Amino acid sequence: MKYLIDYFMFVIKPDKHSEHSYNIQLFELLDVLKLNDAFSSFYDIGSRMHYEQCFLYENIRIYTSFIDKYEDMGICVEMTGSGCRYYEDLMRNYAGIGGSWEWRDLFKSLRSLVDMGCSLNINRIDFAFDDFDGQLDMQTIEDCAAKREYVSLFRTCKKLEEHEKCAFTVNSDYSKFGVGKTIYFGSRKSNTFCRFYDKLVEQKIKLQHDVAQLEKLNNLNHWVRFEIVFKRSVAIKIVNAMLKLNDESFSVWLSEVINGYLRFIDIDNDNVSRCSIKEWWSNFLGVVERAKLTCVGISSNALNCAVTWFVHSVAPTVSG
């Protein structure tokens, strides 16, 4: 199952617990991110999130702290979905013809800062999966949720419409392009939650004044997006796994992790853990197995580096 990283946020700051604690400067971080040349296009939008300055361009935000708060707050980098797409294009252009770039390259570069004496906090990382083939149907998902034809690790006590004490919520946005429905599983305040939404309707609303883009969207019959959000310590485990596994293995493992958090089932057994997974869900994920969100095995030649990375990364994080 092909994924997109659709949001990424991290904080880099001096590691107070290291005897070689290092105060990384903004220009050094820009060098690691390969944003040196592009930074001239960023503009200062002032104080945000208790940081002194926020520099913004193409939905990439770089927050710099006050001098007296630097050791605690450091430098924060945030990329929204479109910011991630811009960064990918920038890095692939940077790699040039015959070169290649992937997100684990960035994570490896950030890990190198930990070896220098920095503390790296992964605040949040989102993964998006697009369905253009009709495997995900919003009404089917809502019906399965209402009938409790699912098993989920997500919990929320929020009440919505006729559903009480449910682990999901439904939001609807009515427009001339149809109903843009979003179904959430889990609390948006927790370390992990997911959502399904009609991406086609959302994009038509967003681009309704862009005739060329709207015409392209009209050629699509179906576009539903599934997103899963990982925050704080859970996000660290995801990044650790991506560093350890190759892309194909990571994709399979991530699908199995999702299946562990949420799976839609046919009620064909008194024990829900033994119920059959609905065919449309297994076809979408491409797996029926489930995996726990634990750190994958680490080979001995990478042990020291990985342990250092994990210890420094599990420091308290800023909420995403």
C-alpha positions in Angstrom: 0.0 0.0 0.0 1.6 3.2 -1.1 1.7 6.0 1.5 2.5 9.7 1.6 4.0 11.5 4.6 1.4 14.2 5.0 2.6 16.1 8.0 5.9 16.2 9.9 6.9 18.2 12.9 10.1 18.0 15.0 12.1 20.0 17.6 15.9 20.1 17.7 17.6 21.5 20.8 20.7 21.0 23.0 20.8 17.7 24.9 21.1 18.8 28.5 21.9 15.2 29.5 24.9 14.9 27.2 28.4 16.0 28.3 28.8 17.2 24.7 25.6 19.2 24.5 25.5 21.2 21.3 23.7 24.5 20.6 22.8 24.0 16.9 22.3 27.3 15.0 19.6 28.0 12.5 22.0 28.1 9.5 23.4 24.7 10.5 19.9 23.2 10.6 19.1 24.7 7.3 22.2 23.1 5.9 21.1 19.7 7.2 17.6 20.2 5.7 19.2 21.5 2.5 17.0 24.6 2.7 19.9 27.1 2.6 19.0 28.5 -0.8 15.3 28.3 -0.4 15.4 30.1 2.9 15.7 33.5 1.2 12.1 32.9 0.0 10.8 32.4 3.6 9.2 35.4 5.3 8.9 36.2 9.0 5.3 36.0 10.2 6.2 36.9 13.8 5.7 35.1 17.0 3.9 31.8 17.0 3.5 28.9 19.5 5.5 30.8 22.1 8.5 31.0 19.7 10.0 34.4 19.0 9.9 34.1 15.2 8.2 31.9 12.6 9.5 31.7 9.1 7.1 30.5 6.5 7.2 29.4 2.9 5.2 26.8 0.9 3.6 25.6 4.2 6.9 24.8 5.8 7.3 26.7 9.1 10.5 27.1 11.0 10.1 28.4 14.6 13.1 30.0 16.4 13.0 30.5 20.2 14.0 33.4 22.4 17.6 33.3 23.5 16.8 32.6 27.1 14.4 29.8 26.2 16.6 28.2 23.5 17.8 25.3 25.7 14.2 24.3 26.4 12.5 25.1 23.1 15.2 24.9 20.5 14.2 25.1 16.8 10.9 23.7 15.6 10.2 22.6 12.0 6.6 21.9 10.8 5.5 20.7 7.4 1.9 20.4 6.5 0.7 18.2 3.6 1.5 20.7 0.9 4.7 21.5 2.7 5.8 17.9 2.6 5.1 17.8 -1.2 7.1 20.9 -1.8 10.0 19.6 0.3 9.9 16.3 -1.6 10.1 18.1 -4.9 12.9 20.3 -3.7 15.0 17.4 -2.4 14.5 15.4 -5.6 15.5 18.4 -7.7 18.5 18.8 -5.4 19.4 15.1 -6.0 19.4 15.8 -9.7 19.2 13.4 -12.7 20.2 9.9 -11.6 20.0 10.8 -7.9 17.3 9.8 -5.5 15.8 11.0 -2.2 13.4 9.6 0.3 12.2 10.6 3.8 14.6 8.2 5.6 17.4 10.3 4.1 16.1 13.2 6.1 15.7 11.1 9.2 19.3 9.9 9.0 20.5 13.5 8.7 18.5 14.4 11.8 19.9 11.4 13.6 23.4 12.7 12.9 22.5 15.8 15.0 21.8 13.5 17.9 25.4 12.2 17.6 26.6 15.8 17.8 24.9 16.4 21.2 21.5 17.5 20.2 18.1 16.3 21.5 15.6 15.4 18.7 11.9 15.3 19.5 9.6 13.9 16.9 6.3 15.7 17.7 4.1 14.2 15.0 4.1 12.3 11.7 1.1 11.6 9.5 0.7 9.0 6.8 -1.9 9.3 4.1 -3.2 6.6 1.8 -5.3 7.5 -1.3 -8.0 5.2 -2.8 -9.0 6.0 -6.4 -10.5 2.6 -7.1 -13.6 2.6 -4.8 -12.2 0.2 -2.2 -13.1 2.7 0.5 -16.7 3.9 0.6 -17.6 6.5 3.1 -21.1 5.3 3.7 -20.0 1.7 4.1 -17.4 2.8 6.7 -19.9 4.8 8.6 -22.4 1.9 8.5 -19.8 -0.5 9.8 -18.9 1.9 12.6 -22.5 2.4 13.6 -23.1 -1.4 13.7 -19.8 -1.9 15.6 -18.4 -4.1 12.8 -14.9 -3.2 13.7 -12.2 -3.8 16.3 -10.2 -0.8 17.4 -7.6 0.3 19.9 -8.8 3.8 19.6 -10.9 5.2 22.4 -12.9 8.4 22.9 -15.8 9.3 25.2 -17.1 12.1 22.9 -20.8 11.8 22.1 -22.1 12.6 18.6 -25.6 12.4 17.1 -27.1 9.0 18.2 -23.8 7.3 18.9 -22.9 7.3 22.6 -19.5 6.3 24.0 -18.3 5.4 20.6 -14.8 5.3 19.3 -15.6 7.3 16.2 -17.1 10.6 15.2 -18.6 11.8 11.9 -18.4 15.3 10.5 -20.2 16.4 7.3 -19.6 19.4 5.1 -22.4 20.1 2.7 -21.6 21.9 -0.6 -22.6 22.2 -4.2 -20.0 19.5 -4.9 -21.7 17.0 -2.5 -21.2 16.0 1.1 -17.6 16.1 2.3 -17.8 13.6 5.1 -15.0 12.9 7.6 -15.0 9.9 9.9 -12.6 10.0 12.9 -11.6 7.0 14.9 -10.0 7.9 18.2 -9.4 11.2 20.0 -7.5 13.9 18.2 -5.8 14.7 21.5 -4.3 11.2 21.8 -1.0 9.9 20.5 -2.6 8.1 17.7 -5.9 8.5 15.7 -7.1 8.1 12.2 -9.6 9.6 9.8 -11.3 8.8 6.5 -12.6 11.6 4.3 -13.8 12.4 0.8 -10.7 14.0 -0.6 -12.4 14.6 -4.0 -15.1 16.8 -2.5 -12.6 18.5 -0.2 -10.4 19.4 -3.2 -13.3 20.6 -5.3 -14.4 22.9 -2.6 -10.8 24.1 -2.1 -10.1 24.6 -5.8 -13.6 25.7 -6.9 -12.2 29.0 -8.4 -9.4 27.3 -10.2 -11.0 26.3 -13.5 -8.1 24.2 -14.8 -7.6 22.2 -11.5 -11.4 21.7 -11.2 -11.6 20.3 -14.7 -8.9 17.7 -13.7 -10.8 16.8 -10.6 -14.0 16.3 -12.6 -12.3 13.5 -14.5 -12.0 11.6 -11.2 -14.8 9.4 -10.1 -13.5 8.5 -6.7 -10.9 9.8 -4.2 -11.1 8.8 -0.6 -8.2 9.4 1.7 -7.3 7.5 4.9 -4.9 9.2 7.3 -3.3 8.0 10.5 -1.6 10.3 12.9 1.3 9.4 15.2 2.5 11.8 17.9 5.3 12.0 20.4 6.7 8.6 21.6 4.6 6.7 19.1 6.0 8.9 16.3 9.5 8.1 17.4 8.8 4.4 17.1 7.5 4.9 13.6 10.6 6.9 12.5 12.9 4.3 14.1 11.1 1.5 12.1 11.5 3.5 8.9 15.2 3.9 9.6 15.6 0.2 10.1 13.4 -1.3 7.3 13.6 -0.8 3.6 10.7 0.9 1.9 8.8 -2.3 0.9 9.2 -3.9 4.4 8.2 -0.7 6.1 5.1 -0.4 4.0 4.0 -3.9 4.9 4.8 -3.4 8.6 2.9 -0.1 8.6 -0.1 -1.7 7.1 0.0 -4.4 9.7 0.3 -1.8 12.5 -2.8 0.0 11.1 -4.6 -3.3 11.1 -3.7 -3.7 14.7 -5.2 -0.3 15.5 -8.3 -0.6 13.4 -9.9 -3.3 11.3 -13.4 -3.8 9.9 -14.8 -7.3 10.5 -17.7 -9.6 9.7 -19.4 -10.7 12.9 -19.0 -14.4 12.3 -17.5 -15.4 15.6 -18.4 -14.8 19.2 -14.8 -13.8 19.8 -14.2 -10.6 17.8 -10.5 -11.2 17.7 -11.3 -14.3 15.5 -13.8 -12.6 13.2 -13.1 -12.4 9.5 -11.7 -9.1 8.2 -14.0 -7.5 5.7 -12.7 -8.1 2.2 -12.8 -4.4 1.2 -10.6 -3.6 4.1 -8.0 -6.3 3.6 -7.9 -5.4 -0.1 -7.2 -1.8 0.7 -4.5 -2.6 3.3 -3.1 -5.5 1.3 -2.6 -7.5 4.5 -4.6 -9.5 7.0 -1.9 -9.8 9.6 -1.6 -7.4 12.6 1.6 -5.9 14.1 2.2 -4.1 17.4 3.8 -0.7 17.4 7.1 -1.8 18.9 10.6 -1.2 17.8 11.7 -3.7 15.2 14.8 -5.8 15.7 18.1 -4.0 15.3 21.2 -5.6 13.9 24.3 -5.6 16.1 26.3 -3.3 13.8 23.7 -0.6 14.2 23.0 -1.1 17.9 25.0 1.7 19.4 23.8 4.3 17.0 20.2 3.2 17.3 20.3 3.1 21.1 21.7 6.6 21.2 19.0 7.8 18.8 16.2 6.2 20.8 17.4 7.4 24.2 17.7 11.0 23.0 14.5 10.9 21.0 12.3 9.7 23.8 12.9 13.0 25.7 9.7 14.9 26.5 8.2 16.4 23.3 6.3 19.5 22.5 2.6 18.6 21.7 1.8 18.5 18.0 
